Amino acid sequence: MQELKKEKFNDTWIKFNKDGLYGTIIVSFDSSRGKQSFVAPNKYKGLEMAKEMILMLEANDTVLSSHAGVLSNKEKFIAYEKVRRGGLTNMFMINKVSNLSGLSVEDVKYVMKNYGDLSEKYNY
């Protein structure tokens, strides 16, 4: 794997590597929830996606720390929706959704199971 470049955003280094076998761009960065990485179509799109993920993780960390782990169903739904609307992962990858949203796996499953009712109730 060939390192292409690094860029700093909000005190986080975003790294871009090119996979020699497939020629894809792999974007990675360290966050409060561990190393995050994903495949991007090009460096520009990868940078935009990484910035969006970093901001989302920082916002979710703030929400989680301010509530000391006790979230309402509305807050759980909104955290889940931010990940879904961001389009950063397949929503059936529950562990990845949990990591990005800051929700527990059980909370992600709860939102998925009750998505229709929550969406209608909170109109988010």
Helices and strands as residue ranges (DSSP letters): E 2-9, E 12-18, E 25-31, E 34-40, H 43-67, H 73-86, H 94-101, H 105-113, H 115-122
